[in-house]
């Protein structure tokens, strides 16, 4: 599920009419929303990963993925509405709610105007990549080909797994056959 989609960029000039370097302003499209009472209590909130209880007010954000449109359900309190959304009355299902429930949605809408949705913040690649293992290990002299740094890191991880209480593990990537051979070469001597 993509967190942020690349969008068109606009060019701006300054007030004096002089040309300036292109300013890149990302345009985040306004999503479609649905509001309703949860029908079963089986859905998980896609913000906090907790169950949305049966009959609890939930917000559906309609998103586009690789297989078409899908609804991303979340708790009302977890929802940060898009800043360009003018009114919650335009949300599908809003008119079917009771007046108390409409007030809850309005209050959340007004409160979320001062909040920033972390899903639309730029991603830091260092936060995405898991760095739990970085120790590298040199292969035995029996291996004739030199290893790349990430392959040495993989060999170190394999060795660590074999020496730990786990006694093994699966390292799956595009060079898994090389790791299998390294594992065999290293532990067969």
Residue pairs with C-beta under 8 A, 6 or more apart in sequence:
1 63
1 65
1 72
2 65
3 119
3 123
4 119
4 120
4 122
4 123
5 29
7 26
7 27
7 28
7 29
8 27
9 22
9 24
9 25
9 26
9 27
10 23
10 24
10 25
10 27
11 22
11 23
12 20
12 22
12 23
12 25
13 19
13 20
14 20
28 82
28 120
30 82
30 84
30 85
31 61
31 62
31 63
31 82
32 61
32 62
32 92
33 59
33 60
33 61
33 62
33 81
33 85
33 91
33 92
34 59
34 60
34 62
34 71
34 91
34 92
34 93
35 57
35 58
35 59
35 60
35 76
35 88
35 91
35 92
35 93
35 94
35 97
35 105
36 57
36 58
36 60
36 93
36 96
37 55
37 56
37 57
37 58
37 97
37 101
38 52
38 53
38 54
38 55
38 56
38 57
38 58
38 73
39 54
40 54
41 51
41 52
41 53
41 54
41 55
41 56
42 51
43 51
43 52
43 58
43 73
44 50
44 51
44 52
44 73
45 51
45 52
45 58
45 73
45 74
45 75
45 78
46 72
46 73
46 74
47 74
47 75
47 78
47 79
48 74
48 75
48 78
50 75
52 58
52 73
52 74
52 75
56 75
56 76
57 76
57 97
57 101
57 104
57 105
58 73
58 74
58 75
58 76
59 73
59 74
59 75
59 76
59 79
60 71
60 72
60 73
60 74
61 71
61 72
61 74
61 79
62 69
62 70
62 71
62 72
63 69
63 70
63 71
63 72
64 70
76 104
76 105
76 108
77 108
79 108
79 112
80 112
80 115
80 116
80 117
81 88
81 108
81 109
81 112
81 113
83 113
85 109
88 94
88 102
88 105
88 106
88 109
89 95
91 105
94 102
94 105
97 105
133 153
133 156
133 157
133 160
134 153
135 153
135 156
135 157
135 160
136 149
136 152
136 153
136 155
136 156
137 152
137 155
137 156
137 159
138 152
139 147
139 152
139 155
139 182
139 185
139 186
140 185
140 186
140 189
142 185
142 189
143 182
143 185
147 155
147 182
151 175
151 178
151 179
151 182
154 171
154 173
154 175
154 179
154 182
155 179
155 182
155 183
155 186
157 169
157 171
158 169
158 171
158 179
158 182
158 183
158 186
159 186
161 167
161 168
161 169
162 168
162 183
162 187
171 179
